[in-house]
Amino acid sequence: MRLARSGGAMRMAGLRRAALGVCLALAGAAPAAAGEAARTVATLFGQPITAADVKLESGEPQAAGQLRQRVLKATLERFVTENGLDASEADFAAYARFEAEFRRADLERRRKLLAAIEGELGGPTAPHLSEAQRTRLEQQRETLRQLQRHDAQRAAAPPGQVDQRRVLGPWIAGFKAGKALHERYGGVVGMTKFGPEPSGAIVALLREHEQAGRLHIAHAGLRAAFWALVERPPRVTAQPGRVDFTYYWLKPVPRD
């Protein structure tokens, strides 16, 4: 029995030593991991960007996407400020006029469409509609009626002017910055669902900041992934000579 107890004690002591070794290893790894996360991998306008800021532990391609978001946001905000491109009272007024006219035109278009659908469902040709045609028309009618109810609710509780400007301000400034960037730097223009994007001009602006030392990416792998992402050609490009950066709220309201 004494030998058994002695063997058990030795095994317990061995387990304790192993556990202690694991704890010491983890304790050593924690400061190292924390130090890596705090390591500066880039600087922008004198401000450090750490590995943790861009989630470098997730891999260079993912970190490059995080870095791109940070760099574009700060760079475009700086461009807007330096060039006086913030939304002005005239901008807000022009946008409000466009929005009011657009809503009137859209309401009229939907009113006419609803009347036409109800005419088909209740008119002399209604008995000749197939089941599929009737179902499609009834679904369209219900959608238009839902939009009418939504319009009534929105009219009863319009958004506050301050809240609306908080949303519209950056939106308008972004359009103004895009136009100003293209006028200054030129380059390829990508076409998105929000309108033209001065892709080539943005690359030129970022390269300018890099050459001036305002943008510096110290991590070689991250730098390569960042520029590969930033310089990737847009999926759809505007035809040369047919680029139109006119703010859409200054164009005539489209009518059917």
N, C-alpha and C positions, 0 to 999 in steps of 0.2 A: 504493500500500500504506500509505503514511503517513497519507493521508486516511481510509482505511478503519479504521486503528487508532484514529485520533483520534475518528471517529464512534462506534466501539465503546466507547471509553473514556467518551465523553459519555453513551451509553445506560446504561452500568454506574453512572456517577455519579448519573444520574437515578433509577435503581432503588434505589440505596443511600439517596438522600434520601427517596424515597417510603416505604421500609421504616422509616427512622428516624422519619418522621412518624407512621406507624401505631403504632410502639412508644411514642412519646411520648403519643399519644392514649390508648392502652390503659393506660399508666402513670397518666395523669390520671384515667381512668375507674375504675380499681381502688379508689383511696382513696374516691372518691365513692360507689361501690357499697357498700364496707365501712361508710362512714359512715351510709348509708341503712339498712343491716341493723341497725346498732347503735342506731338512733334509738328512743327510748322512745315507744311508741304508747299505752300504758295503764299504770296503776299499780293494784295490789291489795294492801291492807293495808300500804302503804308500800313495796312491792317493785315495781321496774320490770319491765315486759314489753316487749320490743323487737320491732321488725318481724321480725327473724330468728326470734324465739321462736314467732311465729304464722304464719311463712311468708307474710308479706304480699305478697311478690313473685308469689305464685301467684294473687293476686286477692282482693278483699275478701270474697266469699262463702266461699271456702275458709279464709281467715284468720279469719273470724268463727267458723267451726266449731272451729278450733284454740283460739281465745280462749275459747269457751264451755267446752271441756273443761278448760282450765286454771282458769278462774274457778269452775266448779262443784266441781271436785275440792278446791281450796283452801277455798272457802266452806263446803262441807259438812263437811270435816275440822274446820274451826274451830267450826262449829255443834255437832258431836259433842263436841269437847273442852270447850267452854264450858258445855254443858248436861249433862255427865257421862253421855253416851250410849254410851260404849265397852262392848263386850261384857263382861259380868260372869261370875263363876263360875256363878251361877244360870242365866244365859243359856246358857252352854255345856252345863250339865247338862240343861236342858230340851230343847235341840236334840239332844243325844245320845239322850235317851229317845225323842224323836219319830223320829229316824232309825232306831233299833233296832226300834221298833214298825212303822215303815213297811216296813223290810226284811222283817220277819217276815210281814207281811200280803202283801207283794209275792211273796215266795217261795211262800206258800201258794196265792195266786192262780195263779201260773205252774205250780205242781205240779198243781193241778186241771185247768188247761187242757191241759197235756201229757198227763195221763192220759186226758182226753176225746178228744184227737186220736189217741193210740195206740189207743184203743178203736174209733174209726171206721176206722182203717187196718187193724186186725187183727180186727175184729168180724164178725158175720154179714152186715152190710150192705156190707162192703168190696168184694165183687165187683160191686156195683151202682154204685160210684162212677165218675163220668166221668173221663177222663184229666186234664181241667183241675182237677177237684175233688181228685183224688189228688195232683197236682203241688202245688197250693196247700197241702194239709195236710202234705205232706212238707217243704215249705219252712218252714212254721210250726214243725213239730217240730224241724227242724234249728236254727232260731233259738233256740228254747227250750232246746235242749241246749247250745248255745254259751253262753247266759246261765248255765246251771248250771255249766259249766266255769269261766266267769269268776268266779262266786260262790265257787267252791272255791279259786281262785287268790288272790282278795282275802282270804279267810278265813285262808289260809296265810301271807300277808304283809300284815298290816294296816298302814295308814299311821301314822307316828309322831304322838303327841299334839301335839307342837310344830308340826309341819308342818300338821296339820289345823286348829289354832287360828289359824295365820297366815292361812289361807284364810277360815275361818269368822268371824274377828273383824270384819274390815271389812264382810262380808256382813250379819252381825247388826246391826252399828252402823248400816248404811245403812237397814235396815228400821226401826230405832228412830228414826232421824232423820226418816224420811218421816212416821211417825205424829206425832212431836212438831211438825214443821213444819205439818202440816195442822191440828192442834189449835190452834196459835198464830195462823196466818194464814188458814186456810180456803181458799177459792178452788176452781177447777175441778180435778177429779182425773182423770188419764188412766189407762186400763187397759192394762197390758202383760202379756207372758207371765210376767213375774216378780211380778206383783201390781199394786196401785194405786200411782200415782206422783203426788205432790202438786204438779202442774205450776203451778197458780196460786200456791201458797204459795212455791215456789222463786222465781217472778218477784217476788213481794212482798218476799222476803228480799233479793234482788239490788238492787231499787229502793231499799230501805232503806239498803243499803251505799252506793249511789251518792249518795243525798241526804246521807249523813253524810260523804262524801268518802273513804270507804274503798275505793271502786271509782271510778276515773276513766278514761275512754277519750278520749284527746286527739285521735285521728285521727277526723275527722267521718264519713268513709265507712265506716270499720270500726265505729264506734259504731252507726250506723244499721243495718248488716248484722247486728251482734251482737244488738241488741234485737229485730229482726225475727225472728231465729232463736229466741231465747229465749222470745219471746211467741207463737210459732206455736202454735195450738191443738192439743192431742193428737188423734191419729187416732180413738181410741175414748175416750169419756168415761164415767165412772161416773154413774149416775142419782142425782140429789140425794136425800139421805135414805137411800141404800142403799150408802153408802161404808163399807167394813169394812177398817180398818187393823190388825186383829188379826194378830199374827205367825202365819204358817201353822204353825210348829212348836208353837204352843200350841193349835191346833185338833185335833179328833179325826182320827185317820188315816182317810182315805177307804177304804172297802172295797166290793168289787163284790158 
